[in-house]
Amino acid sequence: MKKRTVIKRHKSNYPSPISFMAGEVVSIGKYDEEYPGWVWITKTDGNEGWAPVQFLEIDSNKGVATENYNAVELNTYVGETLLIEQELNEWGWAKNSLGSFGWVPLETLNKNGVRS
């Protein structure tokens, strides 16, 4: 895990984040141009959101999840210290000081660890 400091606030634009379990089938939509490696999916319940292509076996417009995933994003504030547990496609799975987890864009964090 890496400690990183927030240098630009992040607020999620997705109030109902998607999640899926390994083996779940989803519909495949557009690929993200801003953050390569992410694809827009639709679940059978109609919920939609971004998912990492690495977590899906994609065949045309259908995908099967290869592992569990949760798209919750972490709202952050400048100066906050986060623990980054995983980095994927320019995003990091982070934990804040309150124990909340979520994805944050790596571009909103300093590159060299915690700022003093």
N, C-alpha and C positions, 0 to 999 in steps of 0.2 A: 504494500500500500504506500501511496505517496501523499504527503501533505501538500496542499496547494492553496493559495490565497486567491479569493475572488477579486478581480480587477474591473469587472463590468457586470452589473446586475443582470440576472436572468429571471424572467417570469414566463411560466408555461402558457402556451396558447391553447392547450388541450385539457379541458376540465374533466373529460371522461377518457382517461388513457386506456388503450387496449392492453390486453394480456392474453397469452395463450399457453397451452401445455403441449409438451412434446407429443406428436402424433396428430394434433389438430389440423384440419384442412382449412385453408383460407383462400380467398380470391386475391390475385395479384393485380395491382394497378400500375401507376406511373413510378418511375425511379427518380429519386431526389437528385436534382442537379447541383444544389448548394452543398449538400453533404453526401458525396458518393458512398455507396454501400448500404443505403437505406431505400426501402420500397414501401409504397402505400398499399396497405392490405385492408380487406374487408372480411370480417368474421361472419359466420353463419347467422349470428344475432343482429347483424347490421352495423355493429360498432366498427369504426374505421380508424386507422392511424399508421404511423411509421414503424417499421420493423427492420432489424438488420438482416441483410440477405444471407449472412453467415448462419442464421438460425433457421433457415428454410431450405427445403429441397424444392426448387422451382421447376415446373414443367408448363411452359406456355403461360396461361392465365390462372393457374392453380399452384398452390404451394402446400407443403406438409411441414409442420414445425418439427425441427430436429432436437429442440430443447425448449425448456420453459422460458418465457419472456414476459416482462412487465414494462410498459412504456412510460411509467410515471416519471415526470420531470421534477427536479428540485428547484424551487424558487430560492434565489440567493440574494445576498446584499454585499456591496463592496466592503472589503476588509475581512470578511468571514473566512475562516479556515475550514477546508473540507478534506476528508480522507478519500482519495480516489482508489477504488478497489479494482476497477477494470477500465481499460480504454478501448473504444471500438468506433471506427469510422468517424473520427474527430469529435466524439462525445466521451464522457467519462461517467461511470456509475459511482456516485459519491454518497458519503455519509456526512451530515453536518453535526454540530456540537449537541443538538437536541436528540440525536439518534435517528433522524429521518433520512431515508434513502431516496435517490432519484437520479436521473440522467441530467447532465449539464454540458453545454458546449465547451470544449477545451479552450476555445478562443477567448472565453470569459475568465480564464484562470491564468495566473502568472506561470511562466515556464520553468522556474528554478526553485520550486518548493515554497515554503512559507516566507513571507516578507517580514522583516524585523522592524 
